[in-house]
Amino acid sequence: MQKPIVTGLLLATALSLNIFLFAPATIYFGNSAEFVTPIGQLISWWALPAIATLLLVITVGMILPARAYRHYLIVIASLSLLVWLQGNVLAWNYGLLDGRNIDWDARVWRGWVDGSIWVVVIVTGVVFCRRLYRPVLQAVGLLFLVQLVQLGFDGFNHRQQALSTAAGLDQGQTIKPLAAFSPHQNVLHIVLDGFQSDFFDQLIQHPQIGENYRNAFSGFTFYREMLGVFPFTRFAVPAFLSGKIYTNEQSKDEFIRDSIAENSILSAAGVAGMELDLASVEYWSPLYGSAGYENRYVIPEGGHGSAFEFRVANTAKLIDLALFRVAPHFLKKEVYNQQRWLVSPLLMDTEYLQFHYFSHTQFINEIIENMGSSRAAPTYKYFHVMNTHNPMVVDSDCHYAGGALQTNRATLLMQSKCTLDTVVKLLDRMKQLGIYESSLIVFHGDHGGWVPHRGYQPQKVNDQQEVPYWAVSLGSPLLIIKPPSASGPMVTSDQLVSLSDFADTIADLMNWPQKFNGQSIFQQQNEGLRTRYFYNYYWQKDAWETDYAGPIQEFEITGKHYESVWFPKRVFDPPG
């Protein structure tokens, strides 16, 4: 009996491309803003594991005897169908893959569903090989053609976006101008993503180290009762940069880009004649850049941000995400690999650099090492860093813990302390250069962390409607500000402030004429209880692909947000 070698080659090609072309391309086109490297350059690297899979499948087929070859082919065909089914139909919601632990035991039923389907499809194909051989192969061929057409359609629709990313990005020389300050006027604005306010409060009140922190932040005011605006970064950023609230009336990225470009504190800096320096992760870089800039830097995951290093990081990330997407539940746990992922550690020079804490701490240290004060023009430096964001990966000495830790108050406190230690080094360097006192310096979170606020009183907060504890936590971002020329001991304020007032506060301190949608916290009356608003919504598994968010619930809060009633008000639904 002769082996149908050509059929085997075609089926092997379909399986390998399903995993290493169609799956990563679908993820890329749905999240293209997150990747610096254009898809054309990534495809050539995806080809390597695709060819390896192809050769493996062909080699095994050549070794098998002819009588078993057709059964082998129907197994390969079944796997190709199952990979598509798992990635597109059995696409379970595992939440935002931002480093949080996944409770695999709570979702074990998904494993039995996935496993049963995979076993039934493969066994049925083998047992009824003679009857199903031709229709199964035809189904694989038809599905392959549909995916090929879909790939072409997506590529055409996203051609501008895919090709307009920084194909020639090489940032090796960008750190030095980014670290250059003016000797006379600077704004240093650092977003510490996920830094929760009550952890800063806990650290500055610590009996052994609290006084050192308070001394390091001389001239600063810490706003202990800060209330955020949104639970997640995506809408929190335009809220604090422009005062605008997202209400599902415009597509998400269009709203963010317009808010930053048209009337934000970043665009106001340019109007005031300040040179704007930007640093952030890949997704935010072009959005922030829409305000105009002098220097822009994408903080790399390891290395110094060369085009090659970004290509490696983007390739590893997409292959990991593709494997996670197409693997059945029980194998997903192995791909996720306790948040270290499967492929990323293999392609990184140092395994732990893939975690944001280490790569972003490295970025701040490079700013410290290269800092100077010879810039002729006044500067506005806006750095968005992820040191305190999930996952928790440091021990008490700020060294790599060997993997991701459970996120709780103890681990988040350790990582917050380590982040604060790095920030203090930055401030010390500014003091040495003589630019600390004259500068406006502000550190704040975009939201808090994922652990309960230490003052959280659920029985009071939930008087009107069930409010998840994490909404209160995420509504608790850090805010500390040092106005120009401010000095003296650090002050802790119990003023009820909102992150939506941030842009007006900076404009007020800098004497800029622009008005946003809030009120400077330095112009607010401190008498009585202030009513503030928080806009809560739930993350959805297609959040990056959809043009709009899910329903956004507005809450009205009078008093401290962790011990006062959250009154439900308006709901902003997506169109339709």
Backbone torsions as a table, in degrees:
resi	resn	phi	psi	omega
1	MET	NA	125.3	-176.6
2	GLN	-84.1	139.8	178.7
3	LYS	-77.9	132.3	175.2
4	PRO	-77.5	77.7	-173.1
5	ILE	-60.8	-41.7	-177.9
6	VAL	-62.7	-42.4	177.8
7	THR	-61.1	-41.9	178.4
8	GLY	-63.0	-39.7	178.9
9	LEU	-63.9	-42.7	-179.9
10	LEU	-66.0	-41.1	179.4
11	LEU	-67.9	-39.2	177.6
12	ALA	-63.5	-38.9	177.7
13	THR	-64.6	-43.1	-179.9
14	ALA	-61.7	-42.8	-179.0
15	LEU	-65.8	-47.2	-176.9
16	SER	-66.3	-38.1	179.3
17	LEU	-73.3	-30.3	174.8
18	ASN	-58.2	-42.8	-176.3
19	ILE	-82.0	-43.4	-168.0
20	PHE	-111.3	10.5	171.5
21	LEU	-133.2	-60.5	-174.2
22	PHE	-65.8	-45.1	-178.5
23	ALA	-65.2	-51.6	179.1
24	PRO	-66.3	-31.7	178.5
25	ALA	-66.9	-39.2	177.0
26	THR	-60.9	-43.3	178.6
27	ILE	-65.7	-42.3	-178.5
28	TYR	-61.7	-49.5	-176.7
29	PHE	-66.3	-27.4	177.1
30	GLY	-81.0	-13.9	-175.9
31	ASN	-140.6	33.4	-170.7
32	SER	-59.7	-26.1	179.9
33	ALA	-67.2	-16.9	-178.5
34	GLU	-83.7	-4.8	-173.6
35	PHE	-122.6	128.7	179.3
36	VAL	-76.8	-39.5	-175.2
37	THR	-78.0	130.5	177.8
38	PRO	-62.2	151.7	-175.5
39	ILE	-62.9	-29.9	179.1
40	GLY	-59.6	-36.3	178.9
41	GLN	-78.1	-25.8	180.0
42	LEU	-77.8	-35.1	-177.4
43	ILE	-57.8	-39.0	-178.9
44	SER	-63.8	-27.6	177.5
45	TRP	-85.4	-33.5	174.0
46	TRP	-61.4	-25.9	-178.2
47	ALA	-62.1	-28.3	-176.5
48	LEU	-64.6	-54.0	176.6
49	PRO	-67.8	-28.3	177.9
50	ALA	-64.7	-44.0	179.2
51	ILE	-66.8	-39.3	178.7
52	ALA	-62.1	-43.1	177.3
53	THR	-64.0	-43.1	178.8
54	LEU	-58.5	-47.0	-178.6
55	LEU	-66.1	-37.7	179.2
56	LEU	-63.9	-46.6	-179.0
57	VAL	-63.6	-42.4	-179.6
58	ILE	-66.5	-42.7	-178.3
59	THR	-62.4	-44.9	178.3
60	VAL	-61.4	-40.6	179.2
61	GLY	-64.1	-36.3	-179.9
62	MET	-69.9	-32.5	-179.0
63	ILE	-72.9	-34.9	-176.2
64	LEU	-64.9	147.6	175.0
65	PRO	-67.5	157.5	-174.6
66	ALA	-60.5	-35.3	-176.9
67	ARG	-68.0	-22.1	179.8
68	ALA	-98.1	-5.2	-170.3
69	TYR	-66.8	-41.4	-179.8
70	ARG	-65.2	-37.9	176.4
71	HIS	-63.7	-38.4	177.9
72	TYR	-63.8	-41.3	-179.4
73	LEU	-65.3	-37.3	-179.8
74	ILE	-72.3	-27.6	173.1
75	VAL	-65.8	-45.4	178.8
76	ILE	-62.6	-42.3	178.5
77	ALA	-63.7	-41.5	178.8
78	SER	-63.5	-40.7	177.8
79	LEU	-62.2	-39.0	178.7
80	SER	-62.9	-43.7	177.5
81	LEU	-65.9	-39.7	-178.4
82	LEU	-68.5	-37.8	177.0
83	VAL	-60.2	-43.9	177.6
84	TRP	-64.9	-44.9	-178.2
85	LEU	-61.1	-44.3	-178.4
86	GLN	-65.2	-41.4	-176.1
87	GLY	-78.1	-19.2	-174.5
88	ASN	-121.0	-24.0	-178.7
89	VAL	-113.0	-50.0	179.4
90	LEU	-88.7	44.7	-177.3
91	ALA	-88.9	80.4	-177.7
92	TRP	-63.4	153.3	179.1
93	ASN	-88.9	111.4	177.9
94	TYR	-103.7	12.1	-179.1
95	GLY	81.4	-174.9	-179.4
96	LEU	-74.1	120.4	-177.5
97	LEU	-82.3	68.7	-176.6
98	ASP	-112.6	17.7	178.7
99	GLY	109.7	-4.8	177.1
100	ARG	-71.1	149.2	176.1
101	ASN	-66.9	143.6	174.7
102	ILE	-103.3	126.1	178.4
103	ASP	-81.8	90.6	-176.0
104	TRP	-66.9	-34.0	-179.1
105	ASP	-66.1	-33.1	-179.6
106	ALA	-70.6	-16.1	-177.5
107	ARG	-117.9	23.6	-174.4
108	VAL	-61.7	-27.0	179.5
109	TRP	-61.8	-29.2	177.4
110	ARG	-64.4	-35.4	178.0
111	GLY	-63.7	-39.8	179.4
112	TRP	-69.7	-35.5	176.6
113	VAL	-65.9	-52.0	179.8
114	ASP	-59.2	-50.3	-176.6
115	GLY	-60.2	-41.4	180.0
116	SER	-62.7	-43.1	-180.0
117	ILE	-64.1	-45.4	-179.4
118	TRP	-61.8	-45.8	-178.1
119	VAL	-65.8	-45.5	-177.7
120	VAL	-62.4	-44.5	-178.4
121	VAL	-63.9	-46.2	-177.5
122	ILE	-68.0	-46.6	-178.7
123	VAL	-64.1	-42.2	178.8
124	THR	-61.3	-41.3	178.9
125	GLY	-62.0	-41.9	-178.5
126	VAL	-71.3	-45.6	-176.9
127	VAL	-65.1	-41.4	-178.3
128	PHE	-106.5	39.0	-175.3
129	CYS	-55.3	-46.2	-175.3
130	ARG	-61.9	-41.3	-177.4
131	ARG	-79.4	-34.9	-173.1
132	LEU	-97.1	-9.6	-173.2
133	TYR	-53.1	-55.0	-176.3
134	ARG	-67.7	-48.7	-179.6
135	PRO	-63.6	-34.0	178.3
136	VAL	-67.2	-43.7	178.0
137	LEU	-64.0	-38.1	177.3
138	GLN	-65.3	-38.3	178.3
139	ALA	-64.1	-40.6	177.8
140	VAL	-63.3	-43.9	180.0
141	GLY	-63.1	-43.0	179.2
142	LEU	-65.1	-43.6	179.2
143	LEU	-62.8	-39.1	179.1
144	PHE	-61.7	-43.5	179.6
145	LEU	-65.4	-41.3	178.5
146	VAL	-61.5	-43.7	-179.7
147	GLN	-66.3	-36.5	178.9
148	LEU	-64.5	-42.8	177.7
149	VAL	-64.9	-43.0	179.4
150	GLN	-61.5	-41.0	178.3
151	LEU	-61.0	-44.6	178.1
152	GLY	-64.0	-39.8	179.5
153	PHE	-64.4	-46.9	179.3
154	ASP	-63.6	-42.2	179.6
155	GLY	-61.5	-39.7	179.3
156	PHE	-67.5	-43.8	-178.6
157	ASN	-67.4	-28.5	-177.3
158	HIS	-108.0	15.9	-173.2
159	ARG	-58.9	-41.1	-178.1
160	GLN	-67.7	-45.6	-177.7
161	GLN	-65.6	-41.8	-177.1
162	ALA	-69.4	-37.8	-175.9
163	LEU	-87.0	-16.3	-176.5
164	SER	-87.8	-5.8	175.8
165	THR	-68.8	167.2	-169.5
166	ALA	-74.3	81.5	-176.9
167	ALA	-61.8	-36.6	-177.2
168	GLY	-100.0	22.5	-173.8
169	LEU	-60.0	124.8	173.1
170	ASP	-148.8	108.2	-167.3
171	GLN	-104.0	15.4	-173.4
172	GLY	-52.7	-31.9	-175.8
173	GLN	-103.8	9.2	-174.3
174	THR	-84.2	-24.5	-175.9
175	ILE	-61.0	-42.5	-175.6
176	LYS	-62.2	-51.1	176.1
177	PRO	-64.4	-29.7	178.6
178	LEU	-67.2	-30.5	-178.6
179	ALA	-92.3	3.3	-178.7
180	ALA	-88.2	120.8	180.0
181	PHE	-104.5	160.8	170.6
182	SER	-81.8	144.1	176.7
183	PRO	-73.5	-8.5	-172.1
184	HIS	-116.1	-46.8	-174.4
185	GLN	-142.5	122.8	179.2
186	ASN	-143.0	148.2	165.5
187	VAL	-118.6	121.3	174.0
188	LEU	-108.7	111.4	-174.2
189	HIS	-120.5	107.6	-177.3
190	ILE	-118.6	122.7	173.5
191	VAL	-90.8	115.3	175.6
192	LEU	-95.0	90.7	-171.3
193	ASP	-57.3	121.4	175.9
194	GLY	84.0	8.5	179.7
195	PHE	-77.1	116.9	-175.2
196	GLN	-89.4	133.4	-170.3
197	SER	-57.8	-43.5	-174.4
198	ASP	-70.0	-17.0	175.0
199	PHE	-74.4	-38.1	174.5
200	PHE	-62.9	-43.1	178.8
201	ASP	-59.6	-42.2	-179.9
202	GLN	-64.9	-38.9	-178.2
203	LEU	-70.9	-41.8	-177.5
204	ILE	-75.4	-13.5	176.2
205	GLN	-100.4	2.4	-177.9
206	HIS	-63.1	133.2	-174.9
207	PRO	-62.8	-27.7	-178.9
208	GLN	-94.5	-41.4	-171.7
209	ILE	-114.2	-7.2	-175.3
210	GLY	-60.4	-41.9	-177.5
211	GLU	-64.2	-38.4	178.4
212	ASN	-61.2	-41.7	178.1
213	TYR	-65.9	-43.0	-179.4
214	ARG	-62.4	-37.3	177.2
215	ASN	-68.8	-37.6	-179.0
216	ALA	-64.6	-31.6	-177.8
217	PHE	-99.9	42.8	178.5
218	SER	-61.4	137.0	-179.7
219	GLY	87.9	-10.7	-178.1
220	PHE	-85.3	153.2	166.9
221	THR	-117.1	127.7	178.6
222	PHE	-100.0	121.3	-179.0
223	TYR	-96.1	93.1	-172.1
224	ARG	-65.6	-28.8	-174.0
225	GLU	-102.0	29.4	177.2
226	MET	-60.8	135.3	171.9
227	LEU	-113.3	130.1	176.6
228	GLY	-73.1	-171.6	-177.5
229	VAL	-117.5	-46.0	179.6
230	PHE	-128.5	156.7	-179.3
231	PRO	-78.1	-17.6	-176.1
232	PHE	-126.0	158.7	-172.5
233	THR	-59.8	-36.9	-166.9
234	ARG	-57.3	-42.1	179.9
235	PHE	-101.3	-15.7	175.9
236	ALA	-66.4	-36.9	-177.3
237	VAL	-61.7	-55.2	177.9
238	PRO	-62.3	-27.4	179.4
239	ALA	-65.8	-44.5	-178.1
240	PHE	-85.6	-21.5	177.9
241	LEU	-84.0	-28.4	-175.3
242	SER	-129.6	-10.6	-176.4
243	GLY	79.0	3.1	-177.2
244	LYS	-87.8	140.6	-178.5
245	ILE	-106.3	128.3	178.6
246	TYR	-77.3	126.5	-177.3
247	THR	-128.9	27.8	175.8
248	ASN	65.2	23.0	178.3
249	GLU	-94.2	-7.9	-176.5
250	GLN	-145.1	152.2	177.9
251	SER	-60.6	151.5	-169.7
252	LYS	-59.8	-55.9	-176.2
253	ASP	-67.1	-34.5	177.4
254	GLU	-64.0	-42.7	178.4
255	PHE	-62.5	-45.8	-177.9
256	ILE	-63.5	-47.1	-178.4
257	ARG	-63.2	-44.5	-179.5
258	ASP	-64.9	-40.5	-178.7
259	SER	-62.5	-40.8	-177.9
260	ILE	-75.6	-40.9	-174.0
261	ALA	-75.5	-38.8	-168.6
262	GLU	-83.2	-49.4	-177.0
263	ASN	-154.1	80.4	178.9
264	SER	-128.6	171.4	178.8
265	ILE	-67.1	-25.5	177.2
266	LEU	-71.4	-45.5	177.7
267	SER	-66.8	-33.0	178.5
268	ALA	-64.4	-35.2	178.0
269	ALA	-61.4	-41.8	177.5
270	GLY	-63.5	-41.5	178.5
271	VAL	-62.0	-33.8	-179.0
272	ALA	-78.7	-1.1	177.9
273	GLY	87.9	13.8	177.9
274	MET	-90.6	144.5	175.5
275	GLU	-83.6	126.1	-174.8
276	LEU	-96.4	123.5	175.2
277	ASP	-111.4	131.1	-174.8
278	LEU	-122.6	142.9	171.7
279	ALA	-147.0	132.5	-178.1
280	SER	-166.2	-178.9	172.8
281	VAL	-75.4	173.1	-171.8
282	GLU	-59.1	-45.3	-175.3
283	TYR	-58.6	-44.7	-173.3
284	TRP	-80.8	-19.3	-173.1
285	SER	-56.4	-52.2	179.3
286	PRO	-69.0	-28.4	178.8
287	LEU	-69.4	-46.0	175.3
288	TYR	-63.5	-37.7	-178.0
289	GLY	-65.2	-16.4	179.3
290	SER	-65.9	-15.3	176.7
291	ALA	-82.5	-5.5	-174.1
292	GLY	88.1	152.9	-176.8
293	TYR	-165.6	161.4	173.9
294	GLU	-94.3	-45.7	177.9
295	ASN	-134.5	137.1	178.9
296	ARG	-132.6	135.9	-174.3
297	TYR	-135.7	129.3	173.5
298	VAL	-95.2	118.8	-176.6
299	ILE	-71.1	116.6	-175.3
300	PRO	-81.9	160.9	173.1
301	GLU	-90.2	81.9	-176.7
302	GLY	90.0	156.9	179.3
303	GLY	74.5	-161.2	-176.6
304	HIS	-120.1	18.8	172.7
305	GLY	82.9	29.4	175.9
306	SER	-75.3	161.3	178.9
307	ALA	-58.9	-37.9	179.8
308	PHE	-64.8	-44.2	-178.3
309	GLU	-65.7	-37.7	175.8
310	PHE	-65.3	-37.8	179.5
311	ARG	-62.9	-42.4	177.9
312	VAL	-63.0	-48.2	-177.5
313	ALA	-64.5	-42.8	179.6
314	ASN	-66.1	-39.2	178.1
315	THR	-62.4	-48.7	-178.9
316	ALA	-61.3	-43.9	-178.6
317	LYS	-62.3	-45.0	-177.0
318	LEU	-69.0	-39.4	178.8
319	ILE	-66.3	-41.6	177.0
320	ASP	-60.5	-46.5	-179.3
321	LEU	-65.1	-37.8	178.9
322	ALA	-65.4	-44.7	178.8
323	LEU	-64.0	-39.0	177.5
324	PHE	-63.2	-38.8	-176.8
325	ARG	-68.8	-40.5	-172.6
326	VAL	-94.6	-9.6	-179.2
327	ALA	-81.1	144.3	173.0
328	PRO	-66.1	163.8	-169.5
329	HIS	-49.9	-49.7	-174.9
330	PHE	-65.0	-29.7	177.5
331	LEU	-82.1	-24.1	177.2
332	LYS	-56.9	-38.0	-179.5
333	LYS	-59.7	-38.0	179.8
334	GLU	-72.1	-35.8	178.3
335	VAL	-68.2	-42.6	-180.0
336	TYR	-66.0	-35.4	168.2
337	ASN	54.1	50.6	-179.4
338	GLN	52.4	42.3	175.8
339	GLN	75.0	2.8	176.4
340	ARG	-87.7	-17.8	-175.9
341	TRP	68.1	171.7	-172.2
342	LEU	-93.6	-48.2	-173.8
343	VAL	-90.3	-38.2	-174.5
344	SER	-52.6	-46.6	179.8
345	PRO	-62.6	-27.0	-178.6
346	LEU	-71.7	-29.0	-175.4
347	LEU	-101.7	-6.5	178.8
348	MET	-88.0	143.3	175.6
349	ASP	-62.2	-43.3	177.0
350	THR	-126.9	124.4	-170.6
351	GLU	-54.1	-44.7	-171.2
352	TYR	-73.0	-13.6	-178.2
353	LEU	-66.8	-16.1	178.5
354	GLN	-69.0	-19.8	178.0
355	PHE	-81.0	136.7	-174.5
356	HIS	-58.8	-35.7	-177.7
357	TYR	-53.9	-48.0	-173.4
358	PHE	-75.1	-43.9	-179.0
359	SER	-67.0	-35.7	-179.2
360	HIS	-80.0	-29.6	171.9
361	THR	-66.8	-39.4	176.0
362	GLN	-60.1	-40.5	178.4
363	PHE	-60.7	-48.5	-179.4
364	ILE	-62.4	-39.7	178.6
365	ASN	-63.5	-35.2	177.5
366	GLU	-69.0	-35.3	174.5
367	ILE	-62.8	-42.8	179.7
368	ILE	-62.0	-46.9	-177.3
369	GLU	-64.3	-33.4	-175.7
370	ASN	-100.0	3.0	-172.8
371	MET	-63.9	135.2	175.8
372	GLY	-143.9	172.7	-176.6
373	SER	-131.5	44.4	-176.5
374	SER	-109.2	9.2	-177.4
375	ARG	-70.0	130.7	-177.8
376	ALA	-72.3	-43.2	-175.5
377	ALA	-88.3	152.7	171.9
378	PRO	-64.0	148.7	-173.7
379	THR	-125.5	145.8	169.8
380	TYR	-118.5	113.1	-177.9
381	LYS	-106.5	119.8	-178.9
382	TYR	-117.9	109.1	-179.6
383	PHE	-117.4	126.8	178.0
384	HIS	-112.3	106.2	-174.0
385	VAL	-117.9	159.5	-169.5
386	MET	-117.7	26.9	-173.1
387	ASN	-60.7	-35.5	-177.6
388	THR	-97.5	2.7	-178.2
389	HIS	-76.7	153.9	171.9
390	ASN	-52.1	146.5	2.0
391	PRO	-89.4	166.5	175.7
392	MET	-86.0	122.7	-169.8
393	VAL	-135.4	10.1	-177.8
394	VAL	-116.9	155.2	173.2
395	ASP	-95.1	-171.9	-175.6
396	SER	-66.7	-17.7	177.5
397	ASP	-98.2	10.2	179.9
398	CYS	67.3	23.3	174.7
399	HIS	-97.5	163.0	179.2
400	TYR	-60.7	127.4	-176.8
401	ALA	-79.5	0.1	179.8
402	GLY	92.9	-2.1	-179.1
403	GLY	164.5	-179.3	179.7
404	ALA	-77.5	139.3	179.5
405	LEU	-101.2	161.6	173.7
406	GLN	-62.1	135.1	178.4
407	THR	-81.9	115.0	176.6
408	ASN	-150.1	-176.8	-175.7
409	ARG	-63.2	-36.4	-178.5
410	ALA	-67.1	-47.0	-176.7
411	THR	-73.3	-36.3	177.9
412	LEU	-69.1	-33.6	176.6
413	LEU	-64.9	-41.4	178.4
414	MET	-61.6	-47.2	-177.5
415	GLN	-69.6	-33.5	175.7
416	SER	-65.1	-41.7	178.3
417	LYS	-62.8	-45.6	-179.4
418	CYS	-62.4	-39.5	176.9
419	THR	-63.5	-43.9	-179.3
420	LEU	-63.7	-37.3	178.0
421	ASP	-61.3	-39.3	177.8
422	THR	-67.0	-40.8	178.1
423	VAL	-61.9	-40.3	179.4
424	VAL	-62.2	-39.8	176.8
425	LYS	-61.0	-39.0	177.9
426	LEU	-62.9	-45.3	179.4
427	LEU	-65.6	-38.0	178.4
428	ASP	-61.3	-39.5	179.9
429	ARG	-67.4	-38.5	176.4
430	MET	-63.2	-37.4	177.8
431	LYS	-65.4	-41.1	178.9
432	GLN	-61.8	-34.8	-178.6
433	LEU	-84.7	-6.5	178.9
434	GLY	76.5	23.0	-178.7
435	ILE	-113.9	3.4	-176.6
436	TYR	-70.4	-53.0	-171.1
437	GLU	-63.9	-39.4	-175.4
438	SER	-78.7	-12.1	-173.2
439	SER	-89.3	147.3	165.5
440	LEU	-86.3	121.0	-177.0
441	ILE	-125.3	131.1	179.9
442	VAL	-141.1	134.9	172.4
443	PHE	-122.7	134.4	175.9
444	HIS	-156.3	160.3	173.0
445	GLY	-90.9	161.7	170.3
446	ASP	-88.1	-26.1	174.8
447	HIS	-160.0	177.1	177.7
448	GLY	-89.1	-159.9	-179.8
449	GLY	-97.9	-167.5	-174.6
450	TRP	-107.3	24.3	177.9
451	VAL	-121.6	152.2	-175.0
452	PRO	-57.6	136.7	173.1
453	HIS	-60.5	139.1	-174.1
454	ARG	-67.9	-17.1	177.2
455	GLY	-101.7	8.7	-173.5
456	TYR	-61.7	126.4	176.9
457	GLN	-121.6	89.2	-172.6
458	PRO	-60.8	-32.2	-177.6
459	GLN	-66.0	-27.7	177.9
460	LYS	-86.5	-45.2	-178.4
461	VAL	-60.2	-38.9	-172.9
462	ASN	-92.8	23.5	-176.7
463	ASP	-64.3	-35.2	-175.8
464	GLN	-102.0	-34.0	-175.7
465	GLN	-158.3	147.8	178.9
466	GLU	-63.1	119.9	179.3
467	VAL	-117.0	120.0	-179.4
468	PRO	-63.6	144.9	-177.4
469	TYR	-57.5	-34.2	-176.2
470	TRP	-68.7	-24.0	176.8
471	ALA	-65.6	-39.9	177.6
472	VAL	-67.0	-41.4	179.4
473	SER	-65.5	-48.2	-179.6
474	LEU	-68.4	-19.1	175.9
475	GLY	-86.7	17.1	-175.3
476	SER	-124.4	59.0	-179.5
477	PRO	-77.2	153.0	175.4
478	LEU	-67.1	146.4	167.3
479	LEU	-147.5	116.4	172.1
480	ILE	-132.8	133.8	-174.4
481	ILE	-131.7	135.6	169.1
482	LYS	-118.4	107.5	177.2
483	PRO	-65.1	159.2	175.9
484	PRO	-55.9	137.1	177.2
485	SER	70.4	2.9	177.7
486	ALA	-71.5	142.9	179.5
487	SER	-147.8	-176.5	179.6
488	GLY	91.7	178.6	-177.0
489	PRO	-61.7	149.9	175.2
490	MET	-62.6	140.1	-178.3
491	VAL	-111.6	138.7	173.0
492	THR	-106.1	123.0	-178.3
493	SER	-108.2	140.1	174.6
494	ASP	-100.4	16.5	178.1
495	GLN	-61.8	136.6	-179.6
496	LEU	-82.9	99.2	-175.3
497	VAL	-114.6	161.6	180.0
498	SER	-125.5	144.6	178.6
499	LEU	-64.5	-20.1	178.1
500	SER	-70.4	-12.9	177.8
501	ASP	-88.9	-0.1	-169.3
502	PHE	-63.2	-48.9	-176.3
503	ALA	-60.7	-43.3	178.5
504	ASP	-65.1	-32.0	178.6
505	THR	-66.3	-45.5	179.1
506	ILE	-65.1	-43.7	179.0
507	ALA	-60.5	-39.1	179.0
508	ASP	-64.3	-47.1	-178.5
509	LEU	-64.6	-31.1	-178.1
510	MET	-94.6	0.7	-178.6
511	ASN	58.9	39.5	176.2
512	TRP	-91.2	147.7	-175.1
513	PRO	-79.7	-15.4	-174.7
514	GLN	-62.9	141.0	174.7
515	LYS	-115.7	139.7	179.7
516	PHE	-114.2	-150.9	-174.1
517	ASN	-105.3	18.0	179.5
518	GLY	-128.8	-152.8	179.6
519	GLN	-142.2	135.5	178.6
520	SER	-54.8	134.8	-179.5
521	ILE	-68.4	-16.8	178.0
522	PHE	-83.9	-8.4	179.1
523	GLN	-107.5	-0.7	-176.2
524	GLN	-84.8	147.4	175.8
525	GLN	-80.6	136.8	-177.1
526	ASN	-92.1	3.5	-176.6
527	GLU	-81.6	137.8	174.6
528	GLY	75.5	-178.4	-179.4
529	LEU	-94.1	128.1	-178.8
530	ARG	-88.7	141.5	174.6
531	THR	-91.7	126.9	-179.4
532	ARG	-127.2	169.9	-174.3
533	TYR	-131.7	142.8	176.4
534	PHE	-130.7	142.1	-174.2
535	TYR	-117.7	103.4	-174.1
536	ASN	-100.1	142.7	173.1
537	TYR	-152.3	163.9	-176.7
538	TYR	-102.3	140.4	175.6
539	TRP	-68.7	140.0	179.5
540	GLN	-122.0	150.6	-171.2
541	LYS	-64.3	-23.1	177.5
542	ASP	-102.6	25.4	-173.9
543	ALA	-59.1	-34.0	-177.5
544	TRP	-80.6	-25.2	-177.7
545	GLU	-87.5	-30.8	-174.9
546	THR	-77.1	149.9	179.8
547	ASP	-75.9	-26.2	-176.3
548	TYR	-124.9	164.6	177.0
549	ALA	-86.4	170.1	170.8
550	GLY	-72.4	-174.8	-179.9
551	PRO	-56.0	134.0	179.2
552	ILE	-109.2	118.5	-178.8
553	GLN	-95.0	121.5	175.2
554	GLU	-84.7	133.4	175.6
555	PHE	-118.4	139.6	174.7
556	GLU	-105.6	129.6	-174.7
557	ILE	-131.2	123.8	176.9
558	THR	-113.2	111.4	-176.5
559	GLY	110.1	-166.6	-179.5
560	LYS	-67.7	128.7	-168.6
561	HIS	-70.4	-17.5	-178.7
562	TYR	-94.8	-1.4	178.3
563	GLU	-140.7	14.5	179.2
564	SER	-119.9	159.2	-178.3
565	VAL	-67.3	135.8	172.4
566	TRP	-96.4	104.2	-179.1
567	PHE	-85.8	121.1	177.8
568	PRO	-70.3	134.8	179.5
569	LYS	-120.9	-120.5	-175.4
570	ARG	-74.4	155.7	172.7
571	VAL	-121.1	129.3	-179.7
572	PHE	-106.5	101.8	-179.1
573	ASP	-86.5	153.6	173.1
574	PRO	-68.6	159.2	179.4
575	PRO	-55.7	138.0	177.6
576	GLY	84.3	NA	NA
